[in-house]
Amino acid sequence: MFLDELIPMVKELIQQPIAFTGGFFSGLLRINLNDDPVKSWIDEQAGSSSYTPSATSANNGKSTGPQSISID
């Protein structure tokens, strides 16, 4: 039933209404939380810096830019 699928969302809304509402609207407006100025504002509010993955893990150690392949 449709209401059974909404129960976990309603429970989360009741437990943490401000966090849920912020996450809901950021998803609705498609706001990327890792982009500035949102990221800097979140860091300022939390009082700490957020985790940023290193560049080598993002591209598996390969150089950036176009890659060439050969097909036999």
Stockholm file with secondary structure:
# STOCKHOLM 1.0

chainA/1-72         MFLDELIPMVKELIQQPIAFTGGFFSGLLRINLNDDPVKSWIDEQAGSSSYTPSATSANNGKSTGPQSISID
#=GR chainA/1-72 SS CHHHHHHHHHHHHHHCHHHHHHHHHHHHTTCCTTSTTHHHHHHHHHTSCCCCCCHHHHTTTCCSSCCCCCCC
#=GC SS_cons        CHHHHHHHHHHHHHHCHHHHHHHHHHHHTTCCTTSTTHHHHHHHHHTSCCCCCCHHHHTTTCCSSCCCCCCC
//
